[in-house]
């Protein structure tokens, strides 16, 4: 639907019914250029500013359930198009105030998601990928990784594989130190020793960033009872 074929007369009711410009704007099939010529205005922008707002009869906001109030024909086109497309699109029809609230809510939710995802992460201006690469090359990580391997040994805590085993592809098994709670979500735990476990590369890749399973053996007391 375009301005040329929009049926404004069927829906748009000018709020100021005493204005001839508004009547011509909303209640005729004339183009905005023709209206500007009829009223001696210099352009379409002048017509838009000279005409009043209109109520779209029968087209209601899906949030506040009030009839739409629009300022220009362009603003009315999308509302009319959705209204005429059928019931399935009714939830998409929102007035400008409700749209602003919706956009603000989505923006706030996005900011909060980013805050939680990168909690404790320094604002260095680098990309997450760059910082992650630098971290894995750092002395702090290499030292901590060695200590974890010394503590648990080079054996996958998930499948039991060691460097002496072969992968399905026939390659030697590679042992890695895994972050139980992934870096992408818990950057502040990147050097937390109690967040590390030993896995083979295949189990580590299969675990991904969505699985936070702790495969470390459950510690036991001197009497042999499992610590709860």
ROFIZA-56032 format. One record per residue: residue number from 0; y, x negated, z negated of N, C-alpha, C, O in turn. Coordinates in steps of 0.05 Angstrom, whole numbers. Atoms other than C-alpha are relative to their C-alpha. Layout:
! ROFIZA-56032
nr:nyy:nxx:nzz:cayy:caxx:cazz:cyy:cxx:czz:oyy:oxx:ozz
NUM:Y:X:Z:Y:X:Z:Y:X:Z:Y:X:Z
...
This chain:
! ROFIZA-56032
nr:nyy:nxx:nzz:cayy:caxx:cazz:cyy:cxx:czz:oyy:oxx:ozz
0:-24:-17:0:0:0:0:25:-18:0:26:-37:-15
1:-25:14:-1:69:-25:18:23:19:-5:19:43:-9
2:-24:-17:4:140:-1:8:2:21:22:11:43:18
3:-2:-18:-23:136:30:77:-17:25:-2:-9:46:6
4:17:-23:1:77:75:62:-4:11:-29:-20:29:-33
5:2:-10:27:86:86:-13:12:28:-1:33:33:9
6:-10:-28:2:93:160:-30:16:4:-25:7:16:-44
7:-17:-1:24:150:154:-78:8:29:-7:9:36:-31
8:-9:-28:5:172:227:-70:-21:16:-16:-13:35:-30
9:21:-15:15:105:251:-98:-1:-7:-29:-11:9:-45
10:3:9:27:112:212:-162:27:-6:-14:31:0:-38
11:-24:11:13:182:182:-175:21:22:-5:30:35:14
12:-21:-19:7:231:226:-212:23:-16:-13:19:-27:-35
13:-22:17:11:299:191:-223:9:11:-27:12:35:-30
14:-9:-8:27:322:192:-295:28:10:0:36:27:-16
15:-27:-10:-3:393:203:-272:1:17:26:5:6:47
16:1:-17:-24:388:263:-225:27:7:12:29:23:31
17:-27:-5:-11:463:264:-215:9:-22:19:29:-19:33
18:-7:22:-18:464:198:-177:-11:4:27:-36:6:31
19:9:-4:-28:461:207:-102:-16:-24:10:-35:-22:25
20:15:24:-8:439:135:-93:-29:1:-11:-48:-5:3
21:26:-1:13:382:145:-142:-18:21:14:-42:16:18
22:16:-20:-14:360:209:-107:-9:-10:27:-32:-7:35
23:8:11:-26:361:174:-39:-21:-22:-3:-39:-24:13
24:19:23:5:324:114:-68:-28:10:-6:-48:0:5
25:26:-9:10:268:153:-101:-11:25:15:-35:29:16
26:9:-25:-11:265:219:-64:2:3:30:0:25:41
27:0:0:-29:271:200:9:-19:-21:11:-28:-39:-3
28:17:20:-13:229:161:59:17:-22:13:6:-40:26
29:-17:20:-12:289:119:79:-6:-28:-12:-13:-30:-35
30:3:27:10:283:44:74:24:-7:-18:45:6:-16
31:-22:9:17:326:7:23:23:-9:17:47:-6:10
32:-21:9:-18:364:-23:81:16:23:10:41:22:12
33:-13:-24:-9:380:46:108:18:12:-22:40:21:-16
34:-15:-11:22:403:70:40:25:-17:-5:47:-6:-10
35:-23:17:3:448:9:33:21:6:21:45:6:15
36:-18:-6:-22:479:25:101:14:27:-5:38:29:-1
37:-11:-27:4:489:99:83:21:0:-22:41:14:-20
38:-18:-1:22:525:83:18:20:-24:1:34:-29:-19
39:-19:21:-3:564:23:43:-4:-23:-19:15:-37:-27
40:6:22:18:528:-28:-1:-8:-24:17:-17:-22:40
41:3:24:-15:521:-100:20:-29:-9:4:-34:-26:22
42:28:8:-3:446:-107:12:-19:15:-17:-11:32:-33
43:21:-14:16:380:-85:-18:3:-4:-30:-3:13:-46
44:-4:6:28:396:-119:-83:20:18:-13:17:27:-36
45:-21:-19:10:458:-76:-91:-12:28:-4:-4:42:-23
46:13:-26:3:416:-14:-80:-17:1:-25:-17:20:-40
47:18:1:23:365:-35:-132:16:2:-26:8:16:-45
48:-16:0:25:420:-47:-184:16:26:-3:22:34:-26
49:-16:-25:1:458:17:-166:-17:24:-7:-6:44:-17
50:18:-23:6:398:63:-172:-11:-2:-28:-13:-23:-40
51:10:0:28:371:85:-239:-30:-3:0:-43:-5:20
52:28:1:4:302:80:-267:-13:27:7:1:47:9
53:14:-25:-7:249:131:-248:-25:3:-17:-37:-17:-26
54:25:-5:14:192:164:-284:-22:7:20:-17:23:38
55:22:-5:-19:125:164:-247:-16:23:-11:-33:20:-29
56:12:-24:10:102:235:-258:-31:-1:3:-42:-4:24
57:29:-1:1:28:239:-279:-13:-27:-1:-38:-28:-3
58:12:27:1:18:163:-280:6:-11:-28:29:-18:-34
59:-4:8:28:8:142:-353:-11:-27:-6:-30:-37:7
60:9:27:10:0:75:-388:-27:3:-14:-30:21:-30
61:27:-1:13:-72:61:-409:1:-7:-29:-18:-2:-44
62:-2:8:29:-47:33:-476:15:20:-16:5:30:-36
63:-16:-17:17:9:77:-501:-1:30:9:9:48:-4
64:4:-27:-10:-9:139:-459:26:14:7:27:39:7
65:-25:-11:-8:63:149:-438:4:-3:30:-7:-22:42
66:-5:2:-29:87:162:-367:16:-25:6:34:-33:-9
67:-12:25:-8:109:100:-330:30:3:6:39:23:18
68:-28:2:-7:183:82:-326:3:-26:16:-3:-48:6
69:-3:24:-17:199:35:-268:29:-2:9:44:17:10
70:-28:5:-8:263:3:-245:4:-1:30:24:7:41
71:-2:3:-29:249:-11:-171:-25:11:14:-45:16:2
72:23:-9:-16:204:13:-115:-23:-20:-1:-46:-13:-3
73:20:20:1:168:-53:-116:-17:2:-26:-41:-1:-26
74:14:-3:26:151:-43:-190:-18:24:0:-38:25:-14
75:15:-25:0:125:27:-174:-25:-2:18:-45:12:13
76:22:1:-20:79:6:-116:-27:-5:-13:-46:10:-8
77:26:7:12:24:-26:-158:-10:22:-18:-34:28:-18
78:9:-23:17:23:32:-208:-11:23:16:-31:34:10
79:9:-22:-17:17:83:-153:-26:-7:14:-44:10:16
80:24:9:-14:-36:42:-117:-24:2:-19:-45:13:-11
81:22:-2:19:-80:37:-179:-6:29:-7:-30:36:-9
82:5:-28:7:-70:110:-196:-16:14:22:-33:30:16
83:13:-13:-22:-93:131:-127:-27:-11:7:-42:1:22
84:26:13:-6:-153:84:-125:-22:13:-16:-46:9:-9
85:21:-15:14:-190:126:-176:-2:-6:-30:14:-22:-41
86:3:1:30:-214:131:-248:-6:-28:-9:4:-36:-30
87:9:27:9:-245:61:-251:24:-19:-5:21:-38:-20
88:-23:18:3:-176:29:-245:21:9:-20:41:-4:-24
89:-20:-11:19:-140:72:-297:7:-20:-23:30:-21:-31
90:-5:18:23:-148:20:-352:18:-23:7:29:-36:-11
91:-17:22:-8:-109:-30:-311:30:8:2:47:-9:5
92:-28:-9:-2:-46:13:-309:14:-2:-27:7:12:-46
93:-14:5:25:1:-12:-362:30:0:5:39:-11:26
94:-29:1:-3:75:-2:-373:10:-28:-7:-6:-44:-19
95:-11:27:5:120:-63:-379:-1:-8:-29:-9:-31:-35
96:1:8:28:127:-62:-455:-28:-7:-9:-33:-27:-23
97:28:5:8:51:-57:-464:-10:-25:14:-26:-40:2
98:8:24:-15:41:-111:-411:10:-25:-14:-4:-45:-16
99:-11:23:15:87:-158:-450:-15:-5:-25:-21:-28:-32
100:16:3:24:49:-145:-514:-27:-12:6:-37:-30:-8
101:27:10:-8:-17:-158:-478:2:-29:8:-16:-45:1
102:-2:28:-8:8:-222:-447:5:-18:-24:-6:-40:-26
103:-5:15:24:34:-246:-514:-25:-4:-17:-30:-26:-28
104:25:1:15:-32:-230:-548:-20:-20:13:-32:-36:0
105:18:19:-14:-71:-268:-494:9:-28:-3:-7:-47:-6
106:-11:27:3:-24:-327:-499:-5:-10:-28:-12:-34:-31
107:5:8:27:-31:-328:-574:-30:-7:-4:-36:-27:-18
108:29:5:2:-107:-324:-569:-7:-27:13:-24:-42:3
109:5:25:-15:-107:-381:-518:9:-24:-17:-5:-44:-19
110:-10:22:17:-64:-425:-563:-18:-5:-24:-24:-28:-31
111:18:2:24:-109:-411:-623:-26:-13:8:-37:-29:-7
112:25:11:-10:-171:-427:-582:3:-30:4:-15:-46:-3
113:-5:29:-4:-141:-494:-561:4:-15:-26:-6:-37:-29
114:-4:13:26:-120:-509:-632:-26:-5:-14:-30:-26:-25
115:26:3:12:-190:-497:-658:-17:-20:14:-32:-36:2
116:17:18:-16:-222:-535:-601:8:-29:-4:-9:-47:-5
117:-9:27:2:-179:-596:-610:12:-6:-28:30:-22:-30
118:-10:4:27:-168:-593:-685:-3:-29:-8:-25:-41:-5
119:1:27:8:-151:-661:-711:3:-21:22:3:-45:17
120:-2:19:-22:-143:-691:-642:28:-9:4:47:7:5
121:-28:10:-2:-82:-736:-634:12:8:27:-1:8:47
122:-15:-8:-24:-29:-714:-585:10:-25:14:33:-33:12
123:-7:26:-13:-30:-778:-543:10:4:29:20:-14:41
124:-8:-4:-28:-16:-745:-476:-22:-6:19:-19:-1:43
125:23:6:-17:-83:-769:-449:-17:25:4:-16:43:-13
126:19:-22:-4:-134:-721:-420:-23:-3:-19:-29:-25:-29
127:23:1:18:-194:-702:-462:-22:-19:11:-35:-32:-5
128:20:18:-13:-239:-739:-412:7:-29:-6:-11:-45:-12
129:-8:27:4:-198:-803:-419:-4:-9:-29:-14:-31:-35
130:2:7:28:-197:-801:-495:-30:-3:-8:-37:-20:-24
131:29:1:6:-272:-787:-497:-12:-27:10:-28:-39:-4
132:10:25:-11:-286:-847:-452:9:-24:-17:-7:-42:-22
133:-10:22:17:-242:-893:-494:-14:0:-27:-20:-22:-38
134:13:-1:26:-275:-869:-558:-28:-13:2:-35:-28:-16
135:27:11:-3:-345:-887:-533:0:-30:5:-20:-44:1
136:-2:29:-3:-320:-957:-517:12:-14:-24:14:-39:-25
137:-14:12:23:-286:-967:-584:-19:-15:-19:-43:-9:-20
138:15:16:20:-309:-1017:-637:-11:19:-22:-33:15:-31
139:8:-17:21:-311:-962:-689:-26:16:7:-44:19:-9
140:24:-15:-9:-361:-920:-649:-24:-17:3:-46:-10:-5
141:23:17:-4:-405:-978:-629:-12:-10:-26:-37:-11:-29
142:10:9:26:-410:-1002:-701:-15:23:-14:-37:19:-24
143:13:-23:13:-426:-932:-727:-26:7:14:-46:13:0
144:24:-6:-15:-477:-920:-672:-23:-19:-8:-45:-10:-11
145:21:20:7:-514:-985:-690:-11:6:-28:-35:4:-33
146:9:-6:27:-516:-965:-764:-19:25:0:-38:25:-15
147:17:-24:-2:-545:-896:-746:-28:-7:11:-48:3:1
148:26:9:-12:-599:-928:-702:-16:-16:-20:-41:-14:-21
149:14:16:20:-616:-977:-758:-11:18:-22:-33:13:-32
150:8:-19:22:-621:-919:-808:-24:16:9:-44:19:-6
151:21:-19:-9:-665:-873:-766:-21:-12:19:-43:-2:21
152:18:12:-19:-697:-919:-715:4:13:28:14:35:30
153:-4:-10:-28:-698:-911:-638:-21:20:8:-36:15:27
154:19:-21:-7:-739:-848:-636:14:27:1:29:34:-18
155:-13:-26:-3:-716:-779:-611:-9:19:-22:-33:23:-26
156:6:-18:21:-712:-731:-669:-8:28:9:-17:44:-6
157:7:-26:-12:-724:-673:-622:-29:0:11:-45:17:4
158:27:1:-14:-785:-693:-579:-17:-23:-9:-41:-24:-2
159:16:22:9:-807:-758:-612:-2:-23:19:-16:-42:14
160:2:21:-20:-797:-801:-550:13:-26:-10:32:-25:-26
161:-11:26:6:-783:-876:-556:5:-15:26:-4:-5:47
162:-5:15:-25:-760:-929:-506:-26:-9:14:-25:-16:38
163:25:7:-13:-834:-944:-493:-11:22:18:-28:18:34
164:10:-22:-16:-844:-875:-463:15:2:26:35:-12:31
165:-13:-4:-26:-827:-852:-393:10:29:2:-2:47:-10
166:-10:-27:-5:-786:-792:-370:-18:13:22:-36:0:33
167:15:-14:-21:-814:-740:-322:4:-14:27:-14:-14:44
168:-5:14:-25:-782:-781:-266:-11:-28:1:-8:-42:20
169:12:26:1:-819:-843:-288:18:-22:-10:10:-46:-10
170:-19:20:10:-758:-879:-317:-4:-4:-30:-13:14:-44
171:2:5:29:-757:-911:-386:18:19:-15:41:25:-6
172:-16:-18:17:-732:-864:-441:24:-15:-11:21:-38:-21
173:-25:11:11:-660:-878:-462:6:15:-26:7:39:-27
174:-7:-12:26:-643:-867:-535:30:0:-5:43:-21:0
175:-29:-2:5:-573:-843:-554:5:11:-28:-13:22:-40
176:-9:-13:25:-535:-823:-616:17:24:7:37:22:21
177:-12:-26:-7:-515:-750:-612:17:11:-22:11:8:-45
178:-16:-15:19:-459:-712:-644:-11:28:-3:-12:43:16
179:12:-26:5:-491:-651:-676:20:22:6:14:41:21
180:-22:-18:-8:-425:-614:-673:15:-15:21:27:-36:16
181:-10:15:-23:-399:-634:-604:29:-7:-1:46:6:-14
182:-28:10:0:-336:-674:-592:20:20:11:42:22:2
183:-18:-19:-13:-307:-620:-547:11:21:-18:32:33:-13
184:-8:-20:19:-303:-573:-606:9:-11:-27:24:1:-42
185:-5:11:27:-300:-619:-667:9:-29:3:-5:-47:-7
186:-9:27:-4:-260:-680:-647:5:-15:-26:1:-39:-27
187:-6:12:26:-242:-693:-720:-26:-11:-13:-24:-26:-32
188:26:9:12:-317:-705:-735:-12:-22:17:-36:-28:14
189:11:19:-18:-325:-759:-682:-12:-25:-14:-30:-37:-4
190:10:23:15:-336:-814:-734:-13:8:-27:-16:-9:-45
191:13:-9:25:-369:-771:-788:-30:-6:2:-44:4:20
192:27:9:-2:-436:-803:-801:-20:22:-4:-42:23:8
193:19:-23:4:-468:-739:-826:1:20:23:-12:41:21
194:0:-17:-24:-453:-708:-758:-15:-14:23:-13:-5:46
195:13:16:-21:-497:-758:-721:-31:1:-3:-41:1:-25
196:29:1:0:-571:-757:-701:-9:-16:25:7:-21:43
197:11:16:-22:-616:-796:-654:-16:18:18:-34:32:10
198:15:-15:-20:-640:-763:-590:-5:-17:25:8:-38:28
199:2:13:-26:-666:-785:-523:21:13:18:31:34:13
200:-21:-9:-18:-619:-777:-465:-6:28:12:13:44:15
201:7:-26:-11:-657:-718:-436:4:23:-20:15:44:-13
202:-5:-21:20:-656:-678:-501:30:3:-6:39:25:-11
203:-29:-1:5:-583:-697:-511:14:17:22:32:33:16
204:-13:-15:-22:-564:-670:-442:-9:29:-1:7:47:6
205:9:-27:1:-606:-608:-452:14:15:-23:19:39:-21
206:-14:-12:22:-572:-595:-519:28:8:7:38:29:-1
207:-27:-7:-10:-504:-597:-486:20:4:-23:16:-6:-45
208:-22:-5:20:-440:-575:-522:-2:27:-12:15:35:-29
209:2:-27:11:-465:-505:-538:-20:2:-23:-20:21:-38
210:22:-1:21:-524:-523:-584:8:-19:-22:14:-43:-17
211:-7:17:23:-509:-550:-654:-23:-3:-18:-20:-6:-43
212:25:3:16:-581:-557:-677:-1:-28:-12:4:-48:1
213:3:26:15:-591:-611:-730:-30:-6:-1:-46:8:-14
214:29:7:-2:-658:-645:-714:-8:-21:-21:-31:-30:-21
215:6:21:19:-654:-695:-771:-21:10:-20:-21:33:-27
216:21:-9:20:-713:-694:-820:13:9:-26:33:-3:-35
217:-10:-11:26:-701:-654:-883:-7:-20:-22:-30:-27:-25
218:6:19:21:-693:-703:-941:-17:11:-22:-16:35:-28
219:18:-9:21:-744:-700:-997:7:-15:-26:18:-37:-26
220:-4:12:26:-739:-714:-1071:-22:-20:-6:-41:-22:9
221:20:20:7:-779:-768:-1106:-27:14:-5:-48:1:0
222:25:-14:5:-831:-715:-1125:-12:11:26:-34:22:25
223:10:-9:-25:-839:-698:-1052:8:28:8:1:39:29
224:-10:-27:-6:-805:-630:-1055:23:-2:20:39:-20:18
225:-21:-1:-19:-760:-611:-998:26:8:-14:27:27:-29
226:-26:-7:12:-686:-611:-1018:11:25:14:13:25:39
227:-11:-25:-11:-657:-542:-1008:30:-2:2:44:16:11
